[in-house]
Amino acid sequence: MIMNKEYDFNNIIAHFLIDGELLGCERYGEGHINDTFRITVGQGEKSVHYILQRINHRLFTDVDKLMHNIGLVTEFCRNSVEREGGDPMRECLNIVRTREGKAYYFDGSNYFRVYVFIENATTYQTVRHSRDFYESAVAFGKFVRLLADFDASQLYELLPNFHNTKVRYADFLRAVEKDSCNRRAEIAGEIDWVIAHKDLCGRIVDKLDSGEIPFRVTHNDTKLNNVMLDDATGKGIAVIDLDTVMPGSLCYDFGDSIRFGCSSAAEDEPDLSKVFFRYELYETYLRGYLHAVGDCITKEELENLPIGAIVITYECGMRFLTDYLEGDIYFRTTRPKQNLDRARTQFKLVEDMLLVFDKMCKTVEEVCHVTGAREQSILSA
């Protein structure tokens, strides 16, 4: 029997549609939200792996809605992969249901779910070389393509206003006014910077509200470590960690990849002289993304990819600064002023991107020429 002081794995696995004997269970990955384990099950002469997760129900308070979203998206992805002649066991997440047909098991205290383990593939925390970043772009572009015909209104908004930059700005102003930790005076320059750039707040959300940009399934955590890369070929296979799939704009998902992947330094680098926007990586990601997304992207979305990167970076910096004002209660910190350093790096990236914004837009046009992404692209506008 395999147990630890927290969980009775044998009992948990017994509730899922998994045949065989539980041979082993080990912590897996570097995620900070859920407890993740790779379990090994003996099935005759072979061993099969699965991913078992304890869902963090303090963050995701409605597990039914969470798994509703994931269930619909994974099923749709699977069908799309099959239509394209791909391998649905490797190219998307597959939920293992309980013996009662549910997407999770509740033991009275904790919620658990199981996915089929994607063999011979790895996630990476940092970009080893530009090929990794390109392949992550291909994977996220393919994610958009596979779900292009999915009705995003079927999804619950698990984290309301998650990327509503106008709401985030209002939260920021309230934090400034309240100044609960007496930190406002020391960051007067940063506060003024946010206010000076407030016109960025509506650049995407207003287009969503007006219908100019369509609501789609968005991942909302489009970092390299949420893409499985094939161990043999290095190619992006599947997008994982679907806890934050919600209706939104692909401009936000694209932008978050650029925000995180195109920075020259760590997100909390205190020395801003080390922080700059790596334009060559923007080009790399853009080429992979548009190659994979194909012709399902709209003209308006294409035009707004560059501003999406700027808006999401501004928003993240504003959120870090808000959290600093409120006493570091949301983002995990390991040292004093870490959230302030995080905010400053984001603001530096925004400034760098604004300097080359016209060039960013021109590169979209150039890549569209090469990839043929959408015949009615911005080139014909």
C-alpha positions as CSV (number, residue, x, y, z in Angstrom):
1,M,0.0,0.0,0.0
2,I,1.4,3.5,-1.0
3,M,0.5,6.3,1.4
4,N,2.1,9.4,2.7
5,K,1.2,11.6,5.7
6,E,-1.2,13.7,3.5
7,Y,-2.9,11.4,1.1
8,D,-4.0,7.8,0.8
9,F,-3.1,7.3,-2.9
10,N,-4.4,3.7,-3.1
11,N,-7.8,4.9,-1.9
12,I,-7.8,7.9,-4.2
13,I,-6.8,6.0,-7.4
14,A,-9.4,3.3,-6.6
15,H,-12.1,5.8,-7.4
16,F,-10.9,6.4,-10.9
17,L,-11.2,4.3,-14.1
18,I,-7.7,2.9,-13.8
19,D,-7.0,-0.8,-13.9
20,G,-3.9,-2.3,-12.3
21,E,-1.8,-2.1,-9.2
22,L,-0.5,1.2,-7.9
23,L,3.3,0.8,-8.0
24,G,4.6,4.2,-7.2
25,C,3.8,7.9,-6.7
26,E,6.2,10.8,-6.8
27,R,5.8,14.6,-6.8
28,Y,6.1,15.9,-10.3
29,G,6.8,19.3,-11.9
30,E,7.4,22.7,-10.4
31,G,3.8,24.1,-10.2
32,H,2.9,26.2,-7.2
33,I,-0.9,26.1,-7.3
34,N,-1.9,22.4,-7.1
35,D,-0.1,19.3,-5.6
36,T,1.0,17.3,-8.6
37,F,2.1,13.7,-8.7
38,R,3.2,11.2,-11.3
39,I,1.7,7.8,-10.5
40,T,2.9,4.4,-11.9
41,V,0.4,1.6,-12.3
42,G,1.3,-1.9,-13.2
43,Q,-0.9,-3.4,-15.9
44,G,0.3,-6.9,-16.6
45,E,3.9,-6.8,-17.8
46,K,3.9,-3.1,-18.5
47,S,3.8,0.1,-16.4
48,V,1.5,3.0,-17.2
49,H,1.8,6.6,-15.9
50,Y,-0.8,9.1,-15.0
51,I,-0.8,12.6,-13.5
52,L,-2.7,13.0,-10.2
53,Q,-3.4,16.4,-8.9
54,R,-5.0,17.7,-5.7
55,I,-6.9,20.8,-6.9
56,N,-6.3,24.0,-4.9
57,H,-9.9,24.6,-4.0
58,R,-8.9,27.7,-2.0
59,L,-8.1,29.4,-5.2
60,F,-10.5,27.6,-7.5
61,T,-13.5,27.6,-5.1
62,D,-16.0,26.1,-7.5
63,V,-14.4,22.9,-8.7
64,D,-17.6,21.9,-10.6
65,K,-17.2,24.9,-12.8
66,L,-13.5,24.5,-13.1
67,M,-13.8,20.9,-14.3
68,H,-16.8,21.8,-16.5
69,N,-14.5,24.2,-18.4
70,I,-11.6,21.7,-18.7
71,G,-13.9,18.9,-19.7
72,L,-15.5,20.8,-22.5
73,V,-12.2,22.2,-23.8
74,T,-10.3,18.9,-23.7
75,E,-13.1,17.0,-25.4
76,F,-13.3,19.6,-28.2
77,C,-9.5,19.6,-28.6
78,R,-9.5,15.8,-28.8
79,N,-12.1,15.8,-31.5
80,S,-10.2,18.5,-33.5
81,V,-6.9,16.6,-33.2
82,E,-8.6,13.4,-34.5
83,R,-10.1,15.3,-37.5
84,E,-6.6,16.6,-38.3
85,G,-5.2,13.1,-38.2
86,G,-3.1,13.7,-35.1
87,D,-2.6,11.7,-31.9
88,P,-5.1,12.8,-29.3
89,M,-3.3,10.9,-26.6
90,R,-0.3,13.1,-27.0
91,E,-1.6,16.4,-28.5
92,C,-4.0,17.3,-25.8
93,L,-4.9,16.6,-22.2
94,N,-7.1,13.6,-21.5
95,I,-9.1,13.4,-18.3
96,V,-9.5,10.1,-16.6
97,R,-12.9,10.0,-15.1
98,T,-14.1,8.4,-11.8
99,R,-16.0,5.2,-11.7
100,E,-19.1,7.4,-11.3
101,G,-18.3,9.3,-14.5
102,K,-17.2,12.5,-12.8
103,A,-14.1,14.6,-13.7
104,Y,-12.9,14.7,-10.2
105,Y,-13.1,12.8,-6.8
106,F,-13.8,14.5,-3.5
107,D,-12.7,12.6,-0.4
108,G,-14.5,14.9,2.0
109,S,-11.6,17.3,2.4
110,N,-9.8,17.5,-0.9
111,Y,-10.5,17.4,-4.6
112,F,-8.5,15.1,-6.9
113,R,-8.3,14.7,-10.7
114,V,-6.3,12.4,-13.0
115,Y,-4.9,13.0,-16.5
116,V,-3.3,10.5,-18.9
117,F,0.5,11.1,-18.7
118,I,2.1,12.3,-21.9
119,E,5.1,10.1,-22.3
120,N,8.5,11.1,-23.8
121,A,7.9,14.8,-23.5
122,T,9.1,17.5,-21.0
123,T,8.2,21.0,-19.8
124,Y,10.9,23.5,-19.2
125,Q,10.9,26.5,-16.8
126,T,13.3,28.6,-19.0
127,V,14.0,29.0,-22.7
128,R,17.1,26.9,-23.5
129,H,17.4,28.3,-27.0
130,S,15.1,30.2,-29.4
131,R,13.8,26.9,-30.8
132,D,12.0,26.3,-27.5
133,F,10.3,29.6,-27.7
134,Y,9.3,29.0,-31.3
135,E,7.8,25.6,-30.5
136,S,5.9,27.1,-27.5
137,A,4.4,29.6,-30.0
138,V,3.5,26.7,-32.3
139,A,1.7,24.9,-29.5
140,F,-0.3,27.9,-28.3
141,G,-1.1,28.8,-31.9
142,K,-2.3,25.3,-32.5
143,F,-4.4,25.6,-29.3
144,V,-6.2,28.5,-30.8
145,R,-6.7,26.6,-34.1
146,L,-8.1,23.5,-32.5
147,L,-10.6,25.5,-30.5
148,A,-11.4,28.0,-33.3
149,D,-15.0,26.8,-33.6
150,F,-15.6,26.4,-29.9
151,D,-18.4,28.5,-28.4
152,A,-16.5,30.3,-25.6
153,S,-19.8,31.4,-24.0
154,Q,-20.1,27.8,-22.7
155,L,-17.3,28.5,-20.3
156,Y,-17.6,29.9,-16.8
157,E,-15.5,33.0,-15.9
158,L,-13.8,31.4,-13.0
159,L,-11.7,34.4,-12.2
160,P,-14.0,37.4,-13.0
161,N,-12.3,40.3,-14.8
162,F,-9.0,38.4,-14.8
163,H,-7.7,40.5,-17.8
164,N,-10.1,43.4,-17.6
165,T,-7.4,46.1,-17.5
166,K,-10.0,48.8,-16.7
167,V,-11.1,46.9,-13.6
168,R,-7.4,46.3,-12.6
169,Y,-6.8,50.0,-13.0
170,A,-9.7,50.9,-10.7
171,D,-8.4,48.3,-8.1
172,F,-5.0,50.1,-8.4
173,L,-6.5,53.5,-7.7
174,R,-8.4,52.2,-4.7
175,A,-5.1,50.7,-3.3
176,V,-3.4,54.1,-3.8
177,E,-6.1,55.9,-2.1
178,K,-6.3,53.5,0.9
179,D,-2.5,53.2,1.2
180,S,-3.0,50.5,3.9
181,C,0.7,49.8,4.4
182,N,1.9,53.4,4.2
183,R,3.9,52.7,1.0
184,R,2.5,55.3,-1.3
185,A,5.1,58.0,-0.7
186,E,8.0,55.8,-1.6
187,I,6.6,54.7,-4.9
188,A,5.2,58.0,-6.1
189,G,7.1,57.8,-9.3
190,E,5.7,54.4,-10.2
191,I,2.2,55.5,-9.3
192,D,2.5,58.5,-11.6
193,W,3.9,56.2,-14.4
194,V,0.8,54.0,-14.2
195,I,-1.6,56.9,-14.3
196,A,0.3,58.5,-17.2
197,H,-0.2,55.3,-19.2
198,K,-3.9,54.7,-18.3
199,D,-5.0,55.0,-21.9
200,L,-3.7,51.5,-22.4
201,C,-6.4,50.1,-20.2
202,G,-9.2,50.0,-22.8
203,R,-7.2,49.1,-25.9
204,I,-8.3,45.4,-25.8
205,V,-11.2,45.3,-23.5
206,D,-13.1,47.9,-25.4
207,K,-12.7,46.0,-28.6
208,L,-14.0,42.8,-26.9
209,D,-17.0,44.7,-25.5
210,S,-17.8,46.2,-29.0
211,G,-17.4,42.8,-30.8
212,E,-14.5,44.0,-32.9
213,I,-12.4,41.3,-31.3
214,P,-14.1,37.9,-30.8
215,F,-14.3,36.2,-27.4
216,R,-12.4,32.9,-27.7
217,V,-11.2,30.2,-25.3
218,T,-8.1,31.7,-23.7
219,H,-5.5,29.8,-21.7
220,N,-4.4,32.8,-19.5
221,D,-1.0,31.3,-18.5
222,T,0.8,31.0,-21.8
223,K,4.3,30.4,-20.5
224,L,6.9,27.9,-21.8
225,N,6.4,25.7,-18.8
226,N,2.8,25.0,-19.9
227,V,3.9,23.4,-23.2
228,M,5.0,19.8,-23.5
229,L,8.1,19.5,-25.8
230,D,8.8,16.2,-27.5
231,D,12.0,14.7,-26.1
232,A,13.2,13.4,-29.4
233,T,12.2,16.2,-31.8
234,G,11.9,19.2,-29.5
235,K,8.6,20.1,-31.1
236,G,5.7,21.5,-29.1
237,I,3.2,18.7,-28.6
238,A,0.5,19.8,-26.3
239,V,-0.7,22.7,-24.1
240,I,-1.2,21.8,-20.4
241,D,-2.5,23.4,-17.2
242,L,-6.0,24.4,-18.3
243,D,-7.1,25.7,-14.9
244,T,-7.6,29.2,-16.1
245,V,-9.3,28.5,-19.5
246,M,-12.0,31.2,-19.8
247,P,-13.5,33.4,-22.4
248,G,-11.2,36.2,-23.5
249,S,-9.0,37.5,-26.3
250,L,-6.1,35.7,-27.9
251,C,-4.3,39.1,-27.9
252,Y,-3.9,38.6,-24.1
253,D,-2.6,35.1,-24.4
254,F,-0.2,36.1,-27.2
255,G,0.8,39.1,-25.1
256,D,1.5,37.2,-22.0
257,S,3.9,34.9,-23.9
258,I,5.7,37.9,-25.2
259,R,5.8,39.6,-21.8
260,F,7.4,36.7,-20.1
261,G,9.5,35.2,-22.9
262,C,11.0,38.3,-24.5
263,S,12.4,39.8,-21.3
264,S,16.2,39.7,-21.0
265,A,16.0,39.2,-17.2
266,A,14.0,37.5,-14.4
267,E,10.6,38.9,-13.6
268,D,11.9,40.3,-10.3
269,E,15.3,41.6,-11.4
270,P,16.2,44.6,-9.2
271,D,18.8,46.0,-11.6
272,L,16.8,47.5,-14.4
273,S,19.9,48.0,-16.5
274,K,19.7,44.2,-17.1
275,V,16.1,44.4,-18.3
276,F,15.2,45.0,-21.9
277,F,12.9,43.7,-24.6
278,R,14.4,41.0,-26.8
279,Y,13.0,41.9,-30.2
280,E,14.5,38.9,-31.9
281,L,12.5,36.6,-29.6
282,Y,9.3,38.6,-30.4
283,E,9.9,37.8,-34.1
284,T,10.6,34.2,-33.3
285,Y,7.4,33.7,-31.4
286,L,5.3,35.6,-33.9
287,R,6.5,33.4,-36.7
288,G,5.7,30.2,-34.9
289,Y,2.3,31.5,-33.6
290,L,1.0,32.7,-37.0
291,H,2.3,29.6,-38.7
292,A,0.3,27.4,-36.3
293,V,-2.9,29.5,-35.9
294,G,-3.4,29.6,-39.7
295,D,-6.3,31.4,-41.2
296,C,-8.6,31.3,-38.1
297,I,-7.2,34.6,-36.7
298,T,-9.2,37.7,-37.7
299,K,-7.9,40.9,-39.2
300,E,-8.6,42.8,-36.0
301,E,-6.8,40.3,-33.9
302,L,-3.8,40.4,-36.1
303,E,-3.6,44.1,-35.9
304,N,-3.8,44.1,-32.1
305,L,-1.2,41.4,-31.3
306,P,1.5,44.0,-30.6
307,I,-0.7,46.2,-28.4
308,G,-1.9,43.1,-26.6
309,A,1.7,42.4,-25.5
310,I,2.0,46.0,-24.2
311,V,-1.3,46.0,-22.5
312,I,-0.8,42.7,-20.7
313,T,2.7,43.8,-19.5
314,Y,1.3,47.1,-18.3
315,E,-1.5,45.2,-16.5
316,C,0.8,42.7,-14.8
317,G,3.1,45.5,-13.6
318,M,0.1,47.4,-12.3
319,R,-1.1,44.2,-10.4
320,F,2.4,43.8,-8.9
321,L,2.4,47.4,-7.8
322,T,-1.2,47.1,-6.4
323,D,-0.1,44.1,-4.4
324,Y,2.9,45.9,-3.0
325,L,0.6,48.8,-1.9
326,E,-1.7,46.3,-0.2
327,G,1.1,44.5,1.7
328,D,2.0,41.6,-0.7
329,I,-1.1,39.6,0.0
330,Y,-1.7,38.0,-3.5
331,F,1.6,37.2,-5.2
332,R,4.0,35.0,-3.3
333,T,7.2,36.8,-2.2
334,T,10.4,35.6,-0.8
335,R,12.1,38.9,0.0
336,P,11.1,42.5,0.8
337,K,10.1,44.7,-2.2
338,Q,10.0,41.7,-4.6
339,N,6.6,42.9,-5.9
340,L,8.0,46.4,-6.4
341,D,10.9,45.0,-8.4
342,R,8.4,42.9,-10.4
343,A,6.4,46.0,-11.2
344,R,9.4,48.0,-12.3
345,T,10.6,45.3,-14.7
346,Q,7.2,45.2,-16.4
347,F,7.1,49.0,-16.7
348,K,10.6,48.9,-18.3
349,L,9.4,46.4,-20.8
350,V,6.4,48.5,-21.6
351,E,8.6,51.5,-22.3
352,D,10.9,49.4,-24.5
353,M,8.0,48.0,-26.5
354,L,6.4,51.4,-27.0
355,L,9.7,52.6,-28.5
356,V,9.5,49.9,-31.2
357,F,5.7,49.6,-31.4
358,D,5.6,50.6,-35.1
359,K,8.3,48.0,-35.9
360,M,6.3,45.4,-34.0
361,C,3.3,46.1,-36.2
362,K,5.4,46.0,-39.3
363,T,6.8,42.6,-38.4
364,V,3.2,41.2,-38.1
365,E,2.7,42.3,-41.7
366,E,6.0,40.8,-42.8
367,V,5.3,37.5,-41.1
368,C,1.8,37.4,-42.6
369,H,3.5,37.6,-46.1
370,V,5.7,34.6,-45.3
371,T,3.2,32.4,-43.5
372,G,0.2,33.2,-45.5
373,A,-1.8,33.6,-42.3
374,R,-5.2,34.7,-43.4
375,E,-5.7,35.9,-46.9
376,Q,-7.8,38.9,-45.7
377,S,-5.0,40.0,-43.3
378,I,-4.0,43.5,-42.4
379,L,-2.1,43.6,-45.7
380,S,-5.4,43.9,-47.6
381,A,-7.0,46.4,-45.2
